[in-house]
Amino acid sequence: MHSKWNSETSYPPAASPQLPPGQHPQHMTQRLKNLEDQMALLIKLMESNNQLLRSIEEQQNRVCTSGGGGSVIVRM
């Protein structure tokens, strides 16, 4: 069974992607490469940020001993 919506809707052929006027495949390829590079940098910065947060958490949870023999949990 075909619905009325599907039977009246036309789609562009898959073999010929629609590019905005003035856009060449090489330009689109370069833009995609730039996006990939930006995503890789973003991932690297997020990993660095996560490591920094783990380090801060470890420092906050570190137990410091005082001269009197007792221990104090230091929280920032």
C-alpha distances in whole Angstrom, upper triangle without the diagonal:
4,7,10,12,10,10,14,15,17,19,22,23,24,27,28,29,30,33,35,38,41,39,40,38,42,42,39,40,43,42,40,43,45,42,42,46,46,44,46,49,47,47,50,51,49,51,54,54,53,56,58,56,57,61,61,60,62,65,64,64,67,70,74,77,80,84,84,82,79,76,73,70,69,66,66
4,7,8,7,6,10,11,14,16,19,20,21,24,26,26,27,30,32,34,38,36,37,35,39,39,36,37,41,39,37,40,42,40,40,44,44,41,44,47,45,45,48,50,48,49,53,52,51,54,56,55,56,59,60,59,61,64,63,63,67,70,73,76,79,83,83,81,78,75,73,69,68,65,65
4,5,5,6,9,10,13,15,19,21,22,25,26,26,26,30,31,34,37,35,37,35,39,39,36,37,40,38,37,40,42,39,40,43,43,41,44,46,44,44,48,49,47,49,52,51,50,54,55,54,55,58,59,58,60,63,62,62,66,69,72,75,78,82,82,80,77,74,71,68,67,64,63
4,6,5,6,9,12,15,18,20,22,25,26,26,25,29,30,32,36,35,36,35,39,39,36,37,40,38,37,41,42,39,40,44,43,42,45,47,45,45,49,50,48,50,53,52,52,55,57,55,57,60,60,59,62,65,64,64,67,70,73,77,80,83,84,82,79,76,73,69,69,65,64
4,6,6,6,10,12,16,18,20,23,23,23,22,26,27,29,32,31,33,32,36,35,32,34,37,35,34,37,38,36,37,41,40,38,41,44,42,42,46,46,44,47,50,49,48,52,53,52,53,57,57,56,59,61,60,61,64,67,70,74,76,80,81,79,76,73,70,66,65,62,61
4,6,5,8,10,14,15,17,20,21,21,21,24,26,28,31,30,31,30,34,34,31,32,35,34,32,35,37,34,35,39,39,37,40,42,41,41,44,45,44,45,49,48,48,51,53,51,53,56,56,55,58,61,60,60,64,67,70,73,76,80,80,79,76,72,70,66,65,62,61
4,6,8,11,14,16,18,21,21,22,22,25,27,29,32,31,32,31,35,35,32,34,37,36,34,38,39,37,38,42,41,40,43,45,44,44,47,48,47,49,52,51,51,54,56,55,56,59,60,59,62,64,64,64,67,70,73,77,80,83,84,82,80,76,74,70,69,66,65
4,6,10,13,15,18,21,21,21,20,24,25,27,30,29,31,30,34,34,31,33,36,35,33,37,38,36,38,41,41,39,42,45,43,44,47,48,47,49,52,51,51,54,56,55,56,60,60,59,62,64,64,64,68,71,74,77,80,84,84,83,80,76,74,70,69,66,64
4,7,10,13,15,18,18,17,17,20,21,24,27,26,27,27,31,30,28,30,33,31,30,33,35,32,34,37,37,36,39,41,40,40,44,44,43,45,48,48,48,51,52,51,53,56,56,56,59,61,60,61,64,68,70,74,77,80,81,80,77,73,71,67,66,63,61
4,7,9,12,15,14,14,14,18,19,21,24,23,25,24,28,28,25,27,30,29,28,31,33,31,32,36,36,35,37,40,39,39,43,44,43,45,48,47,47,51,52,51,53,56,57,56,59,61,61,62,65,68,71,74,77,81,82,80,77,74,71,68,66,63,62
4,6,8,11,11,11,11,15,17,19,22,21,21,21,24,24,22,24,27,25,24,28,29,28,29,32,32,31,34,36,35,36,39,40,40,42,44,44,44,47,49,49,50,53,54,53,56,58,58,59,62,65,68,72,74,78,79,77,75,71,69,65,64,61,59
4,6,9,7,8,8,12,14,16,19,18,18,17,21,21,19,21,24,23,22,25,27,26,27,30,31,30,33,35,34,35,38,40,39,41,44,44,44,47,49,48,50,53,53,54,56,58,58,59,62,65,68,72,74,78,79,78,75,71,69,65,64,61,59
4,5,6,7,9,13,16,18,20,18,18,17,21,21,19,20,24,23,22,25,27,26,27,30,31,30,33,35,35,35,38,40,40,41,44,44,45,47,49,49,50,53,54,54,56,59,59,60,62,66,69,72,75,78,80,78,76,72,70,66,65,62,61
4,6,6,9,13,16,18,20,18,17,15,19,20,17,18,22,21,19,22,25,24,24,27,28,27,29,32,32,32,35,37,36,38,41,41,41,44,46,46,47,50,51,51,53,56,56,57,59,63,65,69,72,75,77,75,73,69,67,63,62,59,58
4,6,10,12,16,18,19,17,16,13,17,19,16,17,20,21,19,22,25,24,24,27,29,28,30,33,33,33,36,38,38,39,42,42,43,45,47,47,49,51,52,53,55,57,58,58,61,64,67,70,73,77,78,77,74,71,69,65,63,61,59
4,6,9,13,14,16,14,13,11,15,16,14,16,19,19,18,21,23,23,24,27,28,28,30,32,32,33,36,37,37,39,42,42,43,45,47,47,49,51,52,53,55,57,58,59,61,65,67,71,73,77,79,77,75,71,69,65,63,61,59
4,6,10,12,14,11,11,10,14,14,12,13,17,16,15,18,20,20,21,24,25,24,27,29,29,30,33,34,34,36,38,39,40,42,44,44,46,48,49,50,52,54,54,55,58,61,64,67,70,73,75,74,71,68,65,62,60,57,56
4,7,9,11,10,11,10,14,14,12,14,17,16,16,19,21,20,22,25,25,25,28,30,29,31,33,35,35,37,39,39,40,43,44,44,46,49,49,50,52,54,55,56,58,62,64,68,70,74,76,74,72,68,66,62,60,57,55
4,6,8,6,7,8,11,11,9,12,14,13,14,17,18,18,20,22,23,23,26,28,28,29,32,33,33,35,37,38,39,41,43,43,45,47,48,49,51,53,53,55,57,61,63,67,69,72,74,73,71,67,64,61,59,56,54
4,6,6,9,10,13,11,10,14,15,14,15,18,19,18,21,23,23,24,27,28,28,30,32,33,33,36,38,38,39,42,43,43,45,47,48,49,51,53,53,55,57,61,63,67,69,72,74,73,71,67,64,61,59,56,54
4,6,9,11,14,12,12,16,17,16,18,20,21,21,24,25,25,27,29,30,31,33,35,35,36,39,40,41,42,45,45,46,48,50,51,52,54,56,56,58,60,64,66,70,72,75,77,76,74,70,67,64,62,59,56
4,6,10,11,10,11,14,14,14,17,19,19,20,22,24,24,26,28,29,30,32,34,34,36,38,39,40,42,44,45,45,48,49,50,51,54,55,56,58,60,63,65,69,71,74,76,75,73,70,67,63,61,58,56
4,7,8,6,7,10,11,11,13,15,16,17,19,21,21,23,25,26,27,29,31,31,32,35,36,37,39,41,42,43,45,46,47,49,51,52,53,55,57,60,62,66,68,71,74,72,70,67,64,61,58,56,53
4,5,5,6,9,10,11,13,14,16,17,19,20,21,23,25,26,27,29,31,32,33,35,36,37,39,41,42,43,45,47,48,49,51,53,54,55,57,61,63,66,69,72,74,73,71,67,65,62,59,57,55
4,5,5,6,9,10,10,12,14,15,16,18,20,21,23,24,25,27,29,30,31,33,35,36,37,39,41,42,43,45,46,48,49,51,52,54,55,59,61,65,67,70,73,71,69,66,63,60,58,55,53
4,5,5,6,9,10,11,12,14,15,17,18,20,21,23,24,26,27,29,30,32,33,35,36,38,39,41,42,44,45,46,48,50,51,53,54,58,60,63,66,69,71,70,68,64,62,59,57,54,52
4,5,5,6,9,10,11,12,14,15,17,18,20,21,22,24,26,27,29,30,32,33,35,36,37,39,41,42,43,45,47,48,49,51,53,56,58,62,64,67,69,68,66,63,60,57,55,52,50
4,5,5,6,9,10,10,12,14,15,16,18,20,21,22,24,26,27,29,30,31,33,35,36,37,39,41,42,43,45,46,47,49,51,55,57,60,63,66,68,67,65,61,59,55,53,51,49
4,5,5,6,9,10,11,12,14,15,17,19,20,21,23,24,26,27,29,30,31,33,35,36,38,39,41,42,44,45,47,48,50,53,55,59,61,65,67,65,64,60,58,54,52,50,48
4,5,5,6,9,10,11,12,14,15,17,18,20,21,23,24,26,27,28,30,32,33,35,36,38,39,41,42,44,45,47,48,52,54,57,60,63,65,64,62,58,56,53,51,48,46
4,5,5,6,9,10,11,12,14,15,16,18,20,21,22,24,26,27,28,30,31,33,35,36,37,39,41,42,43,45,47,50,52,56,58,61,63,62,60,57,54,51,49,46,44
4,5,5,6,9,10,10,12,14,15,16,18,20,21,23,24,25,27,29,30,31,33,35,36,37,39,41,42,43,45,49,51,54,57,60,62,61,59,55,53,49,47,45,43
4,5,5,6,9,10,11,12,14,15,17,18,20,21,23,24,26,27,29,30,32,33,35,36,38,39,41,42,44,47,49,53,55,58,61,59,58,54,52,49,46,44,42
4,5,5,6,9,10,11,12,14,15,17,18,20,21,22,24,26,27,28,30,32,33,35,36,38,39,41,42,46,48,51,54,57,59,58,56,52,50,47,45,42,40
4,5,5,6,9,10,10,12,14,15,16,18,20,21,22,24,25,27,28,30,31,32,34,36,37,39,40,44,46,50,52,55,57,56,54,51,48,45,43,40,38
4,5,5,6,9,10,11,12,14,15,17,18,20,21,23,24,26,27,29,30,31,33,35,36,37,39,43,45,48,51,54,56,55,53,49,47,44,42,40,38
4,5,5,6,9,10,11,12,14,15,17,18,20,21,23,24,26,27,29,30,32,33,35,36,38,42,43,47,49,52,55,53,52,48,46,43,41,38,37
4,5,5,6,9,10,10,12,14,15,16,18,20,21,22,24,26,27,28,30,32,33,35,36,40,42,45,48,51,53,52,50,46,44,41,38,36,34
4,5,5,6,9,10,10,12,14,15,16,18,20,21,22,24,26,27,29,30,31,33,35,38,40,44,46,50,52,50,48,45,43,39,37,35,33
4,5,5,6,9,10,11,12,14,15,17,19,20,21,23,25,26,27,29,30,32,33,37,39,42,45,48,50,49,47,44,42,38,36,34,33
4,5,5,6,9,10,11,12,14,15,17,18,20,21,23,24,26,27,29,30,32,35,37,41,43,46,48,47,46,42,40,37,34,32,30
4,5,5,6,9,10,10,12,14,15,16,18,20,21,22,24,26,27,28,30,34,36,39,42,45,47,46,44,40,38,35,32,30,28
4,5,5,6,9,10,10,12,14,15,16,18,20,21,23,24,26,27,29,32,34,38,41,44,46,44,43,39,37,33,32,29,28
4,5,5,6,9,10,11,12,14,15,17,19,20,21,23,25,26,27,31,33,36,39,42,44,43,41,38,36,32,30,29,27
4,5,5,6,9,10,10,12,14,15,16,18,20,21,23,24,26,29,31,35,37,40,42,41,40,36,34,30,28,26,24
4,5,5,6,9,10,10,12,14,15,16,18,20,21,22,24,28,30,34,36,39,41,40,38,34,32,29,27,24,23
4,5,5,6,9,10,11,12,14,15,17,19,20,21,23,26,28,32,35,38,40,38,37,33,31,28,26,24,23
4,5,5,6,9,10,11,12,14,15,17,19,20,21,25,27,30,33,36,38,37,35,31,29,26,24,23,21
4,5,5,6,9,10,11,12,14,15,17,18,20,24,25,29,31,35,37,36,34,30,28,24,22,20,18
4,5,5,6,9,10,10,12,14,15,16,18,22,24,28,31,34,36,34,32,28,26,23,21,19,18
4,5,5,6,9,10,11,12,14,15,16,20,22,26,28,32,34,32,30,27,25,22,20,19,18
4,5,5,6,9,10,11,12,14,15,19,21,24,27,30,32,31,29,25,23,20,18,17,15
4,5,5,6,9,10,11,12,14,18,20,24,26,30,31,30,28,24,22,18,16,14,13
4,5,5,6,9,10,11,12,16,18,22,25,28,30,28,26,22,20,17,16,14,14
4,5,5,6,9,10,11,14,16,20,22,26,28,26,24,21,19,16,14,13,13
4,5,5,6,9,10,14,15,19,21,25,26,25,23,20,17,14,12,10,9
4,5,5,6,9,12,14,18,21,24,26,24,22,18,16,12,11,9,10
4,5,5,6,10,12,16,19,22,24,22,20,16,15,11,10,10,11
4,5,5,9,10,14,16,20,22,20,18,15,13,10,8,8,9
4,6,8,10,14,16,20,21,20,18,14,11,8,6,5,6
4,6,9,13,16,19,20,19,16,12,10,7,7,7,9
4,6,10,13,16,18,16,14,10,9,7,7,8,11
4,7,10,13,14,12,10,7,6,5,6,10,12
4,7,10,12,10,9,6,6,6,7,11,13
4,7,8,7,6,5,6,9,10,14,16
4,5,6,6,6,7,11,11,15,17
4,6,8,9,11,14,15,19,21
4,6,9,11,14,16,19,22
4,7,10,13,15,19,22
4,7,10,13,16,19
4,7,9,13,16
4,6,9,13
4,6,10
4,7
4
